[in-house]
Amino acid sequence: MTGLLIAFEGLDQSGKQTQAERVRDEMMARGRECRLLSFPDYATSIGAEIGKALHGEREYGADVMQLMYVANRYERRPDMTSWLAEGVVLVCDRYVASSIAYGEALGLDPQWLTDVQRFLPQPDLTILLDIAPETAMKRKAEGRDRYERDLGLLSRVRDSYRRQAERHRWLRLDGERPREAVSSDVLSAVATRLGPP
């Protein structure tokens, strides 16, 4: 049984974690081993440094920040490669496309951000939960990090995500809809990738 890597992308508060958890629950109901990964992974040393930068304790340029995000994923690459080889379904809350979207929105070269991540396991299915930046801000009124407070940045991030979705034929879903409606489309797409239970 081969593993499967599913990546959820989108602005903060688009429902990525909720939908990732629903996929995990569905996989477990099917008897498949499934692991949830969330990036950045703040439990690692690089992830801890990212957390400090996001909350104003460190100041890094846009290129350094994105390289830290990428390095944070590479920290998990050995585990991910091993799990996929064992047939595990991996579900990521943010993955390679996030660096491309946020980096491009901050003026970095999207091709460079793609190239530097080419040795990471690539997603079998990427799902973009598309919401308006205003919705993201409304859903999280307090405790926003420096990216979450910048409406102009979030608009550019959304534009990059949409371009990537079109170019790579991702599943793009309207994240403004009720959770159950989104879940139905997500689980249908995952079931198609997995084949019969």
N, CA, C and O of each residue as an XYZ file, in Angstrom:
788
protein
N       0.849     -1.187      0.000
C       0.000      0.000      0.000
C       0.888      1.241      0.000
O       1.738      1.404      0.875
N       0.687      2.103     -0.973
C       1.534      3.286     -1.073
C       0.985      4.418     -0.215
O      -0.220      4.532      0.007
N       1.902      5.247      0.256
C       1.504      6.398      1.047
C       0.905      7.480      0.164
O       0.939      7.390     -1.064
N       0.368      8.485      0.794
C      -0.269      9.586      0.077
C       0.012     10.860      0.860
O      -0.111     10.882      2.085
N       0.389     11.917      0.153
C       0.650     13.202      0.795
C      -0.392     14.217      0.323
O      -0.461     14.560     -0.858
N      -1.186     14.678      1.261
C      -2.254     15.641      0.976
C      -1.896     16.950      1.663
O      -1.640     16.973      2.866
N      -1.879     18.034      0.905
C      -1.535     19.345      1.477
C      -2.734     20.278      1.406
O      -3.371     20.419      0.362
N      -3.030     20.909      2.532
C      -4.056     21.958      2.576
C      -3.352     23.308      2.569
O      -2.430     23.550      3.348
N      -3.803     24.178      1.678
C      -3.233     25.518      1.571
C      -4.352     26.549      1.660
O      -5.523     26.240      1.438
N      -3.970     27.770      1.986
C      -4.937     28.853      2.079
C      -4.536     29.830      3.163
O      -3.608     29.584      3.933
N      -5.246     30.938      3.210
C      -4.985     31.939      4.242
C      -5.299     31.366      5.622
O      -6.001     30.362      5.747
N      -4.768     32.019      6.650
C      -5.136     31.637      8.011
C      -6.641     31.757      8.180
O      -7.272     32.645      7.608
N      -7.203     30.867      8.961
C      -8.644     30.839      9.248
C      -9.492     30.359      8.068
O     -10.707     30.558      8.051
N      -8.845     29.724      7.075
C      -9.609     29.211      5.931
C     -10.197     27.827      6.207
O     -10.981     27.311      5.409
N      -9.817     27.229      7.336
C     -10.367     25.920      7.690
C      -9.413     24.758      7.443
O      -9.826     23.599      7.450
N      -8.140     25.068      7.224
C      -7.162     24.015      6.906
C      -7.069     22.962      8.004
O      -7.137     21.766      7.724
N      -6.916     23.396      9.243
C      -6.776     22.435     10.341
C      -8.034     21.595     10.503
O      -7.948     20.382     10.689
N      -9.191     22.223     10.434
C     -10.464     21.507     10.570
C     -10.587     20.427      9.508
O     -10.936     19.287      9.813
N     -10.298     20.786      8.252
C     -10.438     19.821      7.163
C      -9.358     18.737      7.226
O      -9.616     17.581      6.891
N      -8.156     19.110      7.653
C      -7.089     18.116      7.811
C      -7.487     17.072      8.858
O      -7.254     15.878      8.672
N      -8.082     17.527      9.948
C      -8.520     16.601     11.000
C      -9.639     15.691     10.497
O      -9.711     14.524     10.883
N     -10.507     16.218      9.643
C     -11.597     15.392      9.105
C     -11.042     14.320      8.165
O     -11.530     13.190      8.149
N     -10.029     14.675      7.389
C      -9.398     13.672      6.525
C      -8.743     12.593      7.380
O      -8.864     11.403      7.088
N      -8.043     13.015      8.446
C      -7.430     12.027      9.340
C      -8.479     11.078      9.901
O      -8.273      9.865      9.909
N      -9.596     11.615     10.368
C     -10.654     10.778     10.943
C     -11.212      9.802      9.906
O     -11.500      8.648     10.224
N     -11.361     10.270      8.667
C     -11.862      9.408      7.591
C     -10.862      8.298      7.282
O     -11.249      7.150      7.060
N      -9.572      8.644      7.268
C      -8.539      7.629      7.003
C      -8.538      6.556      8.088
O      -8.424      5.365      7.800
N      -8.668      6.996      9.338
C      -8.687      6.040     10.448
C      -9.921      5.136     10.352
O      -9.851      3.944     10.649
N     -11.044      5.716      9.935
C     -12.265      4.918      9.767
C     -12.089      3.881      8.663
O     -12.711      2.819      8.699
N     -11.236      4.190      7.679
C     -10.950      3.255      6.592
C      -9.868      2.237      6.978
O      -9.555      1.325      6.212
N      -9.311      2.411      8.173
C      -8.242      1.516      8.600
C      -6.876      1.891      8.078
O      -5.956      1.074      8.117
N      -6.721      3.122      7.586
C      -5.423      3.581      7.092
C      -4.698      4.357      8.186
O      -5.309      5.137      8.916
N      -3.394      4.135      8.290
C      -2.606      4.944      9.215
C      -2.449      6.337      8.623
O      -2.153      6.488      7.438
N      -2.647      7.341      9.447
C      -2.616      8.727      8.974
C      -1.929      9.602     10.009
O      -2.141      9.445     11.211
N      -1.107     10.519      9.532
C      -0.439     11.469     10.420
C      -0.722     12.891      9.951
O      -0.683     13.190      8.757
N      -1.006     13.760     10.916
C      -1.194     15.178     10.634
C       0.111     15.919     10.882
O       0.768     15.717     11.903
N       0.477     16.770      9.946
C       1.637     17.634     10.106
C       1.179     19.072      9.896
O       0.354     19.353      9.026
N       1.720     19.968     10.694
C       1.380     21.378     10.558
C       2.677     22.169     10.419
O       3.597     22.016     11.222
N       2.742     23.010      9.397
C       3.924     23.844      9.183
C       3.550     25.315      9.277
O       2.525     25.729      8.737
N       4.384     26.119      9.969
C       5.624     25.705     10.603
C       5.401     24.771     11.790
O       4.389     24.840     12.489
N       6.398     23.887     11.990
C       6.387     22.982     13.128
C       7.184     23.664     14.240
O       8.415     23.636     14.242
N       6.472     24.269     15.175
C       7.117     25.071     16.215
C       7.872     24.227     17.241
O       8.565     24.778     18.096
N       7.750     22.906     17.171
C       8.422     22.034     18.142
C       9.914     21.865     17.831
O      10.667     21.386     18.678
N      10.345     22.249     16.632
C      11.760     22.109     16.280
C      12.496     23.407     16.616
O      11.871     24.427     16.905
N      13.831     23.357     16.573
C      14.604     24.568     16.888
C      14.369     25.658     15.848
O      14.246     26.830     16.205
N      14.305     25.296     14.585
C      14.039     26.293     13.552
C      12.608     26.810     13.691
O      12.358     28.006     13.539
N      11.676     25.911     13.979
C      10.282     26.320     14.176
C      10.129     27.301     15.329
O       9.342     28.244     15.246
N      10.880     27.082     16.406
C      10.818     27.996     17.553
C      11.313     29.386     17.155
O      10.768     30.399     17.595
N      12.343     29.422     16.326
C      12.878     30.707     15.856
C      11.858     31.420     14.959
O      11.714     32.641     15.025
N      11.160     30.657     14.131
C      10.106     31.233     13.287
C       9.023     31.861     14.169
O       8.562     32.970     13.901
N       8.627     31.146     15.213
C       7.606     31.660     16.129
C       8.008     32.988     16.737
O       7.190     33.900     16.857
N       9.281     33.095     17.123
C       9.762     34.357     17.705
C       9.702     35.483     16.678
O       9.328     36.609     17.008
N      10.069     35.181     15.441
C      10.059     36.206     14.392
C       8.630     36.668     14.095
O       8.386     37.857     13.888
N       7.697     35.728     14.075
C       6.311     36.081     13.766
C       5.684     36.976     14.834
O       4.744     37.722     14.563
N       6.218     36.889     16.044
C       5.646     37.680     17.134
C       6.545     38.851     17.556
O       6.445     39.369     18.668
N       7.429     39.248     16.623
C       8.182     40.482     16.820
C       9.405     40.392     17.702
O       9.999     41.420     18.027
N       9.808     39.175     18.109
C      10.998     39.040     18.962
C      12.283     38.979     18.150
O      13.369     39.146     18.706
N      12.180     38.744     16.845
C      13.330     38.698     15.943
C      12.960     39.472     14.686
O      11.783     39.613     14.355
N      13.974     39.972     13.989
C      13.723     40.698     12.737
C      14.572     40.069     11.637
O      15.800     40.142     11.671
N      13.911     39.456     10.669
C      14.590     38.837      9.532
C      13.994     39.379      8.241
O      12.826     39.763      8.199
N      14.803     39.406      7.195
C      14.297     39.772      5.877
C      13.369     38.696      5.345
O      13.341     37.576      5.856
N      12.603     39.047      4.303
C      11.640     38.109      3.719
C      12.329     36.841      3.217
O      11.793     35.743      3.366
N      13.520     36.990      2.619
C      14.210     35.813      2.095
C      14.649     34.878      3.220
O      14.517     33.660      3.101
N      15.164     35.436      4.297
C      15.603     34.612      5.433
C      14.401     33.898      6.067
O      14.487     32.721      6.417
N      13.294     34.613      6.209
C      12.088     33.983      6.781
C      11.644     32.792      5.946
O      11.359     31.723      6.485
N      11.585     32.976      4.624
C      11.127     31.860      3.790
C      12.120     30.705      3.803
O      11.716     29.543      3.748
N      13.406     31.008      3.873
C      14.394     29.924      3.975
C      14.240     29.170      5.289
O      14.468     27.961      5.340
N      13.856     29.869      6.350
C      13.607     29.174      7.621
C      12.376     28.281      7.513
O      12.379     27.158      8.017
N      11.315     28.776      6.853
C      10.131     27.938      6.657
C      10.492     26.675      5.873
O      10.063     25.572      6.212
N      11.290     26.863      4.817
C      11.700     25.721      3.991
C      12.558     24.758      4.801
O      12.362     23.544      4.747
N      13.516     25.309      5.557
C      14.384     24.461      6.384
C      13.573     23.689      7.420
O      13.898     22.547      7.744
N      12.526     24.311      7.934
C      11.646     23.665      8.901
C      10.988     22.428      8.280
O      10.818     21.414      8.957
N      10.620     22.505      7.000
C      10.052     21.331      6.313
C      11.120     20.270      6.089
O      10.865     19.075      6.242
N      12.326     20.720      5.723
C      13.411     19.753      5.523
C      13.760     19.029      6.826
O      14.206     17.882      6.795
N      13.561     19.685      7.959
C      13.779     19.005      9.245
C      12.901     17.760      9.355
O      13.299     16.764      9.959
N      11.710     17.822      8.771
C      10.771     16.705      8.865
C      10.863     15.732      7.687
O      10.187     14.703      7.678
N      11.697     16.056      6.693
C      11.772     15.220      5.487
C      12.100     13.758      5.775
O      11.444     12.883      5.209
N      13.090     13.442      6.633
C      13.372     12.018      6.864
C      12.155     11.250      7.384
O      11.878     10.138      6.934
N      11.434     11.846      8.331
C      10.226     11.198      8.857
C       9.179     11.038      7.762
O       8.583      9.971      7.616
N       8.959     12.103      6.995
C       7.928     12.064      5.962
C       8.235     10.997      4.914
O       7.353     10.241      4.508
N       9.483     10.945      4.486
C       9.886      9.957      3.476
C       9.675      8.544      3.988
O       9.184      7.675      3.267
N      10.051      8.323      5.240
C       9.892      7.004      5.858
C       8.420      6.624      5.979
O       8.035      5.502      5.649
N       7.599      7.560      6.453
C       6.171      7.272      6.618
C       5.502      6.968      5.285
O       4.708      6.033      5.183
N       5.823      7.757      4.264
C       5.226      7.513      2.947
C       5.622      6.139      2.416
O       4.804      5.439      1.818
N       6.883      5.754      2.636
C       7.341      4.430      2.193
C       6.600      3.306      2.917
O       6.449      2.209      2.381
N       6.141      3.584      4.133
C       5.400      2.588      4.921
C       3.902      2.591      4.595
O       3.142      1.819      5.181
N       3.473      3.453      3.667
C       2.066      3.474      3.276
C       1.190      4.396      4.098
O      -0.036      4.313      4.029
N       1.810      5.282      4.883
C       1.050      6.194      5.732
C       0.476      7.331      4.872
O       1.113      7.788      3.923
N      -0.730      7.773      5.219
C      -1.306      8.965      4.604
C      -0.868     10.169      5.445
O      -1.157     10.238      6.640
N      -0.177     11.106      4.816
C       0.269     12.322      5.503
C      -0.625     13.484      5.079
O      -0.861     13.698      3.890
N      -1.114     14.225      6.059
C      -1.965     15.368      5.788
C      -1.279     16.598      6.375
O      -1.059     16.680      7.583
N      -0.946     17.552      5.506
C      -0.216     18.749      5.930
C      -1.115     19.973      5.954
O      -1.807     20.279      4.983
N      -1.089     20.664      7.083
C      -1.708     21.982      7.223
C      -0.614     22.975      6.858
O       0.218     23.325      7.696
N      -0.615     23.425      5.615
C       0.417     24.219      4.951
C       1.580     23.314      4.542
O       1.970     22.380      5.242
N       2.116     23.656      3.346
C       3.284     22.896      2.898
C       4.067     23.776      1.924
O       4.154     24.985      2.136
N       4.633     23.209      0.873
C       5.573     23.950      0.018
C       4.954     25.203     -0.614
O       5.637     26.214     -0.778
N       3.681     25.141     -0.963
C       3.044     26.274     -1.650
C       2.946     27.514     -0.769
O       2.860     28.629     -1.283
N       2.957     27.336      0.539
C       2.865     28.504      1.437
C       4.067     29.421      1.275
O       3.919     30.642      1.231
N       5.265     28.832      1.184
C       6.459     29.668      1.002
C       6.410     30.396     -0.328
O       6.820     31.553     -0.425
N       5.909     29.722     -1.349
C       5.805     30.366     -2.655
C       4.814     31.522     -2.585
O       5.100     32.616     -3.072
N       3.655     31.288     -1.982
C       2.610     32.319     -1.917
C       3.048     33.519     -1.075
O       2.948     34.662     -1.521
N       3.531     33.261      0.136
C       3.923     34.368      1.014
C       5.199     35.038      0.511
O       5.334     36.260      0.575
N       6.131     34.231      0.013
C       7.367     34.801     -0.524
C       7.103     35.687     -1.724
O       7.620     36.801     -1.811
N       6.284     35.181     -2.662
C       5.954     35.973     -3.845
C       5.246     37.262     -3.441
O       5.506     38.317     -4.019
N       4.358     37.187     -2.457
C       3.637     38.372     -1.983
C       4.583     39.407     -1.374
O       4.271     40.597     -1.331
N       5.746     38.935     -0.901
C       6.741     39.834     -0.309
C       7.846     40.210     -1.295
O       8.858     40.796     -0.908
N       7.646     39.867     -2.586
C       8.579     40.302     -3.617
C       9.677     39.320     -3.971
O      10.588     39.666     -4.723
N       9.616     38.106     -3.450
C      10.631     37.103     -3.773
C      10.268     36.366     -5.057
O       9.115     36.374     -5.487
N      11.271     35.730     -5.661
C      11.095     35.009     -6.918
C      10.412     33.657     -6.650
O      10.985     32.811     -5.964
N       9.198     33.443     -7.181
C       8.503     32.189     -6.909
C       9.236     30.963     -7.451
O       9.123     29.875     -6.888
N       9.990     31.134     -8.548
C      10.725     29.986     -9.100
C      11.843     29.553     -8.158
O      12.091     28.360     -7.986
N      12.514     30.527     -7.549
C      13.558     30.211     -6.568
C      12.948     29.440     -5.392
O      13.519     28.456     -4.924
N      11.786     29.896     -4.923
C      11.131     29.242     -3.789
C      10.642     27.841     -4.155
O      10.559     26.964     -3.295
N      10.323     27.636     -5.416
C       9.952     26.300     -5.887
C      11.184     25.396     -5.941
O      11.163     24.265     -5.455
N      12.260     25.919     -6.543
C      13.479     25.124     -6.732
C      14.083     24.666     -5.416
O      14.526     23.523     -5.301
N      14.106     25.547     -4.420
C      14.763     25.224     -3.151
C      14.007     24.131     -2.383
O      14.543     23.542     -1.444
N      12.765     23.868     -2.788
C      11.952     22.857     -2.108
C      11.792     21.572     -2.927
O      11.011     20.694     -2.558
N      12.531     21.460     -4.035
C      12.287     20.335     -4.945
C      12.681     18.981     -4.380
O      12.241     17.952     -4.893
N      13.504     18.956     -3.332
C      13.899     17.669     -2.752
C      12.986     17.226     -1.609
O      13.218     16.184     -0.996
N      11.961     18.006     -1.325
C      10.952     17.588     -0.345
C       9.970     16.634     -1.020
O       9.775     16.721     -2.233
N       9.343     15.723     -0.263
C       8.272     14.913     -0.861
C       7.197     15.841     -1.419
O       6.772     16.781     -0.748
N       6.763     15.575     -2.642
C       5.783     16.448     -3.288
C       4.363     15.936     -3.048
O       4.143     14.726     -2.991
N       3.400     16.847     -2.906
C       2.020     16.428     -2.619
C       1.402     15.626     -3.769
O       1.648     15.901     -4.943
N       0.606     14.643     -3.404
C      -0.208     13.918     -4.381
C      -1.500     14.672     -4.652
O      -2.087     14.554     -5.727
N      -1.932     15.441     -3.676
C      -3.157     16.229     -3.802
C      -2.987     17.496     -2.974
O      -2.679     17.437     -1.784
N      -3.192     18.647     -3.620
C      -3.176     19.921     -2.900
C      -4.574     20.518     -2.979
O      -5.167     20.610     -4.053
N      -5.086     20.920     -1.826
C      -6.424     21.497     -1.738
C      -6.299     22.936     -1.240
O      -5.808     23.184     -0.138
N      -6.744     23.868     -2.055
C      -6.738     25.279     -1.669
C      -8.113     25.639     -1.126
O      -9.116     25.553     -1.835
N      -8.149     26.041      0.133
C      -9.376     26.537      0.753
C      -9.354     28.051      0.599
O      -8.667     28.756      1.338
N     -10.108     28.530     -0.362
C     -10.020     29.923     -0.792
C     -11.023     30.795     -0.038
O     -12.234     30.589     -0.125
N     -10.497     31.773      0.702
C     -11.349     32.754      1.381
C     -10.789     34.150      1.132
O      -9.617     34.313      0.794
N     -11.643     35.146      1.304
C     -11.210     36.542      1.166
C     -10.350     36.936      2.365
O     -10.576     36.444      3.471
N      -9.363     37.822      2.162
C      -8.551     38.302      3.286
C      -9.403     38.898      4.411
O      -9.082     38.744      5.589
N     -10.485     39.574      4.037
C     -11.370     40.170      5.044
C     -12.008     39.088      5.925
O     -12.207     39.281      7.124
N     -12.321     37.956      5.309
C     -12.888     36.834      6.073
C     -11.864     36.305      7.067
O     -12.194     36.012      8.216
N     -10.617     36.185      6.616
C      -9.547     35.703      7.499
C      -9.416     36.599      8.723
O      -9.271     36.114      9.845
N      -9.467     37.906      8.500
C      -9.331     38.854      9.617
C     -10.541     38.798     10.535
O     -10.406     38.894     11.754
N     -11.716     38.643      9.954
C     -12.942     38.605     10.755
C     -12.988     37.349     11.631
O     -13.468     37.390     12.764
N     -12.479     36.223     11.087
C     -12.521     34.960     11.828
C     -11.510     34.927     12.969
O     -11.662     34.155     13.916
N     -10.482     35.762     12.878
C      -9.493     35.814     13.961
C      -9.284     37.275     14.333
O      -8.424     37.957     13.776
N     -10.073     37.736     15.270
C     -10.060     39.158     15.619
C      -8.865     39.547     16.487
O      -8.415     40.692     16.443
N      -8.348     38.600     17.275
C      -7.254     38.920     18.204
C      -6.103     37.950     18.028
O      -6.266     36.852     17.496
N      -4.925     38.380     18.490
C      -3.759     37.501     18.514
C      -3.177     37.208     17.149
O      -2.554     36.164     16.957
N      -3.367     38.113     16.187
C      -2.845     37.885     14.842
C      -1.347     38.167     14.805
O      -0.857     39.093     15.453
N      -0.613     37.334     14.018
C       0.818     37.592     13.859
C       1.017     38.674     12.794
O       0.051     39.218     12.261
N       2.280     38.977     12.494
C       2.560     40.131     11.632
C       2.004     39.959     10.222
O       1.624     40.945      9.590
N       1.949     38.725      9.717
C       1.375     38.494      8.388
C      -0.147     38.639      8.419
O      -0.750     39.181      7.493
N      -0.748     38.153      9.483
C      -2.210     38.141      9.585
C      -2.808     39.542      9.733
O      -4.007     39.732      9.526
N      -1.979     40.514     10.087
C      -2.476     41.887     10.290
C      -2.434     42.733      9.026
O      -2.945     43.853      9.014
N      -1.827     42.207      7.955
C      -1.569     42.995      6.751
C      -2.526     42.582      5.635
O      -2.305     41.580      4.954
N      -3.598     43.368      5.453
C      -4.639     43.021      4.485
C      -4.101     43.018      3.049
O      -4.464     42.154      2.251
N      -3.245     43.976      2.727
C      -2.660     44.038      1.382
C      -1.817     42.808      1.091
O      -1.892     42.236      0.003
N      -1.016     42.405      2.066
C      -0.194     41.206      1.915
C      -1.084     39.983      1.697
O      -0.829     39.176      0.804
N      -2.128     39.851      2.517
C      -3.011     38.690      2.397
C      -3.673     38.634      1.022
O      -3.886     37.546      0.486
N      -4.000     39.779      0.451
C      -4.581     39.820     -0.895
C      -3.585     39.301     -1.932
O      -3.958     38.556     -2.837
N      -2.327     39.696     -1.796
C      -1.297     39.214     -2.737
C      -1.036     37.726     -2.540
O      -0.801     37.003     -3.508
N      -1.077     37.267     -1.292
C      -0.912     35.832     -1.004
C      -2.034     35.038     -1.673
O      -1.796     34.009     -2.305
N      -3.249     35.534     -1.522
C      -4.389     34.840     -2.137
C      -4.224     34.770     -3.656
O      -4.499     33.736     -4.264
N      -3.772     35.877     -4.270
C      -3.562     35.887     -5.720
C      -2.535     34.828     -6.128
O      -2.725     34.126     -7.122
N      -1.451     34.714     -5.362
C      -0.427     33.713     -5.669
C      -0.991     32.300     -5.533
O      -0.761     31.449     -6.391
N      -1.726     32.058     -4.459
C      -2.342     30.739     -4.288
C      -3.235     30.395     -5.479
O      -3.214     29.273     -5.983
N      -4.015     31.375     -5.917
C      -4.935     31.114     -7.042
C      -4.166     30.816     -8.319
O      -4.559     29.939     -9.088
N      -3.068     31.541     -8.555
C      -2.242     31.265     -9.746
C      -1.654     29.862     -9.668
O      -1.665     29.120    -10.649
N      -1.139     29.506     -8.493
C      -0.566     28.166     -8.330
C      -1.628     27.084     -8.537
O      -1.372     26.059     -9.170
N      -2.809     27.327     -8.000
C      -3.890     26.338     -8.118
C      -4.247     26.085     -9.577
O      -4.486     24.949     -9.987
N      -4.280     27.166    -10.351
C      -4.621     27.022    -11.771
C      -3.495     26.317    -12.522
O      -3.745     25.427    -13.336
N      -2.260     26.719    -12.247
C      -1.110     26.162    -12.963
C      -0.936     24.669    -12.677
O      -0.611     23.891    -13.574
N      -1.153     24.280    -11.427
C      -0.870     22.889    -11.035
C      -2.121     22.028    -10.896
O      -2.046     20.878    -10.462
N      -3.263     22.584    -11.262
C      -4.533     21.859    -11.234
C      -4.859     21.302     -9.841
O      -5.208     20.132     -9.684
N      -4.735     22.174     -8.844
C      -5.154     21.801     -7.498
C      -6.671     21.762     -7.439
O      -7.364     22.217     -8.348
N      -7.164     21.205     -6.343
C      -8.583     21.319     -6.029
C      -8.765     22.640     -5.277
O      -8.252     22.806     -4.170
N      -9.489     23.567     -5.876
C      -9.728     24.862     -5.229
C     -11.181     24.914     -4.772
O     -12.104     24.818     -5.580
N     -11.368     25.066     -3.463
C     -12.707     25.065     -2.885
C     -13.023     26.410     -2.243
O     -12.143     27.082     -1.705
N     -14.258     26.777     -2.309
C     -14.725     28.010     -1.677
C     -14.813     27.782     -0.173
O     -15.732     27.126      0.317
N     -13.841     28.336      0.553
C     -13.784     28.156      1.997
C     -14.749     29.028      2.774
O     -14.792     28.965      4.003
N     -15.530     29.845      2.067
C     -16.527     30.687      2.729
C     -17.793     29.881      3.042
O     -18.630     30.321      3.830
N     -17.932     28.704      2.427
C     -19.127     27.882      2.617
C     -19.109     27.216      3.996
O     -18.078     27.220      4.669
N     -20.247     26.641      4.424
C     -20.270     25.909      5.692
C     -19.262     24.760      5.701
O     -18.985     24.154      4.666
N     -18.724     24.472      6.875
C     -17.685     23.433      7.013
C     -18.102     22.094      6.418
O     -17.302     21.422      5.767
N     -19.363     21.706      6.644
C     -19.808     20.393      6.180
C     -19.783     20.309      4.661
O     -19.433     19.270      4.100
N     -20.154     21.395      3.994
C     -20.137     21.409      2.527
C     -18.703     21.280      2.009
O     -18.444     20.552      1.052
N     -17.778     21.992      2.649
C     -16.364     21.905      2.266
C     -15.855     20.486      2.517
O     -15.171     19.907      1.674
N     -16.194     19.932      3.683
C     -15.750     18.573      4.029
C     -16.209     17.544      3.014
O     -15.456     16.640      2.650
N     -17.430     17.682      2.563
C     -17.972     16.736      1.588
C     -17.122     16.724      0.322
O     -16.812     15.657     -0.206
N     -16.743     17.908     -0.171
C     -15.910     17.995     -1.377
C     -14.499     17.472     -1.116
O     -13.918     16.793     -1.962
N     -13.951     17.791      0.058
C     -12.610     17.337      0.419
C     -12.565     15.811      0.472
O     -11.695     15.189     -0.137
N     -13.501     15.217      1.200
C     -13.482     13.764      1.380
C     -13.740     13.035      0.071
O     -13.205     11.949     -0.151
N     -14.541     13.614     -0.783
C     -14.783     13.031     -2.105
C     -13.498     13.009     -2.929
O     -13.188     12.013     -3.582
N     -12.753     14.119     -2.893
C     -11.483     14.203     -3.649
C     -10.446     13.220     -3.103
O      -9.729     12.577     -3.870
N     -10.371     13.108     -1.786
C      -9.420     12.177     -1.167
C      -9.790     10.746     -1.497
O      -8.914      9.936     -1.802
N     -11.073     10.420     -1.441
C     -11.531      9.059     -1.748
C     -11.174      8.691     -3.186
O     -10.796      7.552     -3.460
N     -11.289      9.642     -4.098
C     -10.939      9.401     -5.504
C      -9.466      9.047     -5.629
O      -9.101      8.159     -6.400
N      -8.616      9.742     -4.870
C      -7.166      9.476     -4.905
C      -6.834      8.105     -4.313
O      -5.944      7.408     -4.801
N      -7.558      7.727     -3.261
C      -7.254      6.473     -2.557
C      -7.794      5.256     -3.275
O      -7.228      4.168     -3.169
N      -8.884      5.428     -4.005
C      -9.538      4.266     -4.593
C     -10.469      3.625     -3.591
O     -10.700      4.184     -2.518
N     -11.020      2.443     -3.923
C     -12.011      1.802     -3.031
C     -11.419      1.455     -1.670
O     -10.236      1.128     -1.577
N     -12.240      1.525     -0.597
C     -11.729      1.199      0.744
C     -11.352     -0.261      0.863
O     -10.907     -0.699      1.923
